[in-house]
């Protein structure tokens, strides 16, 4: 009595988790884990971080620049001191640059350097430089910033592409694992049948109802089916190892799925709209490679626009004003205002023309690559729809074949019980049924893999529930 009470107490104190049902591993779980921790995807994410850094660097072209120049004449006919601090601020507005500064010159200067002399508190100056032709609509700073911004979009599309590829691969590995689990169940079922009838066969042999070699043949069948089970077990372990690369724990480490987590069967067939035109229109807006090529074309167009602009003459308007503070030696007011017009025009223009030609060629190359990508996407959609249709037809035919094989197996087993057949034929019928069952689960696996291909062809992340 005391023993029973102790056992009951231990049972009640055991953690409830030990009795919790092991949760079935579904495809969504694998995909979610892969999206969070798969190394290849994380590496692609880092490339996006690189482009963010490049964008910040491109913004640096508009950073405020402070310069300081100081000069002291310590030996010579004229001893003087010069201090000069300037600030320059480029802007994205028509290439305009603002600048200003302060300088102070003291000491003795020759007559021809008289402009270096300032009042006691130095000279304040401010000005602006405005491009009137070249660098007005676009310049290297603005082009670099725009291209860096577009590079961020390209990196985002690369992440989307990696995500699509990983989801597709993870789905393949998941359905391989489910297939291997179903294959093991079939192998164990066939072995169980042969083992369960062994005692009955031995009794019939002892009674002289059937010859001894029937028992020997059944032993051979048991050994053969044991070998099949070992092969199926190995296939399940291999597929679990491959699946663990995508199904990762909270730390991002691969985790092995257990046999208890296998689903009992394949889910219902996925519903797919077989309209090719709708699928093609959807893929045009979703496939990352098309988006990436489009953005790359915009980058190249920006470069082409820049190089065409660089072939124009550089005509810059500059306005500079300065004010002296304090008292000067001469006592004169030296406030000044300058208006300048600067001109720069390389005659051959080979640098800009060559770069423009290269940009135009790259733009045409991207158009051809886009055309090829569209052809491949169209082919992907057609192939995925064809594979889905063929997989469904094949699965339907195999199920009919499986049903017929089961009827023949049951009939052959009845004939054996009546003494009208032998173990050889019974074993052949059972194996035929088992092979038909394996073909059925392989067809189911191929159907869901075809669905994964279809989703990848569309460029969508929708998953099978």
PEQUIDA-V279457 format. One record per pair of residues at least 4 apart in sequence whose C-alpha atoms are under 7 Angstrom apart, sorted by the first residue. I is the first residue (numbers start at 1). J is the second residue. Records with the same first field share a line. If there is no record, write none. Layout:
BEGIN
I = J ; J
END
This chain:
BEGIN
1 = 5
2 = 6
3 = 7
4 = 8
5 = 9
6 = 10
7 = 11
8 = 12
9 = 13
10 = 14
16 = 20
22 = 260 ; 261
23 = 261
24 = 261 ; 262 ; 263
25 = 29 ; 261 ; 262 ; 263
26 = 30
27 = 31 ; 171 ; 174
28 = 32
29 = 33
30 = 34 ; 246 ; 247
31 = 35 ; 167 ; 170
32 = 36
33 = 37 ; 246 ; 247 ; 248
34 = 38 ; 246 ; 247 ; 248
37 = 42 ; 248 ; 252
38 = 42 ; 246
39 = 43
40 = 44
41 = 45 ; 159 ; 162 ; 163
42 = 46
43 = 47
44 = 48 ; 159
45 = 49 ; 159
46 = 50
47 = 51 ; 155
48 = 52 ; 152 ; 155 ; 156
49 = 53
50 = 54
51 = 55 ; 148 ; 151 ; 152
52 = 56 ; 152
53 = 57
54 = 58 ; 148
55 = 59 ; 145 ; 148 ; 149
56 = 60
58 = 144 ; 145 ; 148
59 = 145
61 = 141
62 = 89 ; 90 ; 91
63 = 89
64 = 88 ; 89
65 = 87 ; 88 ; 89
66 = 86 ; 87 ; 88
67 = 85 ; 86 ; 87
68 = 84 ; 85 ; 86
69 = 83 ; 84 ; 85
70 = 82 ; 83 ; 84
71 = 81 ; 82 ; 83
72 = 80 ; 81 ; 82
73 = 79 ; 80 ; 81
74 = 79
75 = 79
78 = 108 ; 109
79 = 107 ; 108
80 = 106 ; 107 ; 108 ; 109
81 = 105 ; 106 ; 107
82 = 104 ; 105 ; 106
83 = 103 ; 104 ; 105
84 = 102 ; 103 ; 104
85 = 101 ; 102 ; 103
86 = 100 ; 101 ; 102
87 = 99 ; 100 ; 101
88 = 98 ; 99 ; 100
89 = 97 ; 98 ; 99
90 = 96 ; 97 ; 98
91 = 95 ; 96 ; 97
92 = 142
94 = 136 ; 137
95 = 130 ; 131 ; 135 ; 136 ; 139
96 = 129 ; 130 ; 131
97 = 128 ; 129 ; 130
98 = 127 ; 128 ; 129
99 = 126 ; 127 ; 128
100 = 125 ; 126 ; 127
101 = 124 ; 125 ; 126
102 = 122 ; 123 ; 124 ; 125
103 = 122 ; 123 ; 124
104 = 118 ; 122 ; 123
105 = 116 ; 117 ; 118
106 = 117 ; 118
109 = 113 ; 114
110 = 114
118 = 122 ; 123 ; 324 ; 328
119 = 123 ; 324 ; 325 ; 326 ; 327 ; 328
120 = 325 ; 326 ; 327 ; 328
121 = 325 ; 326
122 = 324 ; 325
123 = 322 ; 323 ; 324 ; 325
124 = 322 ; 323 ; 324
125 = 321 ; 322 ; 323
126 = 320 ; 321 ; 322
127 = 319 ; 320 ; 321
128 = 318 ; 319 ; 320
129 = 316 ; 317 ; 318 ; 319
130 = 316 ; 317 ; 318
131 = 135 ; 136 ; 315 ; 316 ; 317
132 = 136 ; 315 ; 316 ; 317
133 = 312 ; 313 ; 314 ; 315
134 = 309 ; 310 ; 312 ; 313 ; 314 ; 315
135 = 139 ; 309
138 = 142 ; 143 ; 306
139 = 143 ; 306
140 = 144
141 = 145
142 = 146
143 = 147 ; 302 ; 303 ; 306
144 = 148
145 = 149
146 = 150
147 = 151 ; 299
148 = 152
149 = 153
150 = 154 ; 295 ; 299
151 = 155
152 = 156
153 = 157
154 = 158 ; 292 ; 295
155 = 159
156 = 160
157 = 161 ; 288 ; 291 ; 292
158 = 162 ; 288
159 = 163
160 = 164 ; 288
161 = 165 ; 288
162 = 166
163 = 167
164 = 168 ; 456 ; 459
165 = 169
166 = 170
167 = 171
168 = 172 ; 452 ; 453 ; 456
169 = 173
170 = 174 ; 246
171 = 175 ; 449 ; 452
172 = 176 ; 449
173 = 177 ; 239 ; 242 ; 243
174 = 178 ; 243
175 = 179 ; 445
176 = 180 ; 239
177 = 181 ; 236 ; 239 ; 240
178 = 182 ; 262
179 = 183 ; 441 ; 442 ; 445
180 = 184 ; 232 ; 235 ; 236
181 = 185 ; 236 ; 262
182 = 186
183 = 187 ; 232 ; 438
184 = 188 ; 229 ; 232 ; 233
185 = 189
186 = 190 ; 434
187 = 191 ; 225 ; 228 ; 229 ; 232
188 = 192 ; 229
189 = 193
190 = 194 ; 225
191 = 195 ; 222 ; 225 ; 226
192 = 196
193 = 197
194 = 198 ; 218 ; 221 ; 222
195 = 222
197 = 201
198 = 202 ; 218
199 = 203
200 = 204
201 = 205 ; 215
202 = 206 ; 215
203 = 207
204 = 208 ; 209 ; 210
205 = 209 ; 210 ; 211 ; 212
210 = 214
212 = 216
213 = 217
214 = 218 ; 422 ; 423
215 = 219
216 = 220
217 = 221 ; 423 ; 424
218 = 222 ; 423
219 = 223
220 = 224
221 = 225
222 = 226
223 = 227
224 = 228
225 = 229
226 = 230
227 = 231
228 = 232
229 = 233
230 = 234
231 = 235
232 = 236
233 = 237
234 = 238
235 = 239
236 = 240
237 = 241
238 = 242
239 = 243
240 = 244 ; 256 ; 257
241 = 256
243 = 247
244 = 248 ; 254 ; 255 ; 256 ; 257
245 = 254
247 = 254 ; 255
248 = 252 ; 253 ; 254 ; 255
249 = 253 ; 254 ; 255
257 = 261
270 = 464
274 = 385
275 = 279
276 = 280
277 = 281
278 = 282
279 = 283 ; 458
280 = 284 ; 378
281 = 285
282 = 286 ; 458
283 = 287 ; 457 ; 458 ; 459
286 = 458 ; 459 ; 460
287 = 291 ; 458 ; 459
288 = 292
289 = 293
290 = 294 ; 370
291 = 295
292 = 296
293 = 297 ; 366 ; 370
294 = 298
295 = 299
296 = 300
297 = 301 ; 363 ; 366
298 = 302
299 = 303
300 = 304 ; 359 ; 362 ; 363
301 = 305
302 = 306
303 = 307 ; 359
304 = 308 ; 356 ; 359 ; 360
305 = 309
306 = 310
307 = 311 ; 352 ; 355 ; 356
308 = 356
310 = 352
311 = 349 ; 352 ; 353
313 = 344 ; 345
314 = 343 ; 344 ; 345
315 = 341 ; 342 ; 343 ; 344
316 = 341 ; 342 ; 343
317 = 340 ; 341 ; 342
318 = 339 ; 340 ; 341
319 = 338 ; 339 ; 340
320 = 337 ; 338 ; 339
321 = 336 ; 337 ; 338
322 = 335 ; 336 ; 337
323 = 334 ; 335 ; 336
324 = 334 ; 335
327 = 331
328 = 332
349 = 353
350 = 354
351 = 355
352 = 356
353 = 357
354 = 358
355 = 359
356 = 360
357 = 361
358 = 362
359 = 363
360 = 364
361 = 365
362 = 366
363 = 367
364 = 368
365 = 369
366 = 370
367 = 371
368 = 372
369 = 373
370 = 374
371 = 375
372 = 376
373 = 377
374 = 378
375 = 379
376 = 380
377 = 381 ; 457
378 = 382
379 = 383
380 = 384 ; 457
381 = 385 ; 454 ; 457
382 = 386
383 = 387
384 = 388 ; 450 ; 453 ; 454
385 = 389 ; 454
386 = 390
387 = 391 ; 450
388 = 392 ; 447 ; 450 ; 451
389 = 393
390 = 394
391 = 395 ; 443 ; 446 ; 447
392 = 396 ; 447
393 = 397
394 = 398 ; 443
395 = 399 ; 440 ; 443 ; 444
396 = 400
397 = 401
398 = 402 ; 436 ; 439 ; 440
399 = 403 ; 440
400 = 404
401 = 405 ; 436
402 = 406 ; 433 ; 436 ; 437
403 = 407
404 = 408
405 = 409 ; 432 ; 433
406 = 410 ; 433
407 = 411
408 = 412 ; 429
409 = 413 ; 426 ; 429 ; 430
410 = 414
411 = 415
412 = 416 ; 421 ; 426
413 = 417 ; 426
414 = 418
415 = 419 ; 420 ; 421
416 = 420 ; 421 ; 422
421 = 425
422 = 426
423 = 427
424 = 428
425 = 429
426 = 430
427 = 431
428 = 432
429 = 433
430 = 434
431 = 435
432 = 436
433 = 437
434 = 438
435 = 439
436 = 440
437 = 441
438 = 442
439 = 443
440 = 444
441 = 445
442 = 446
443 = 447
444 = 448
445 = 449
446 = 450
447 = 451
448 = 452
449 = 453
450 = 454
451 = 455
452 = 456
453 = 457
454 = 458
455 = 459 ; 460 ; 461
456 = 460
END
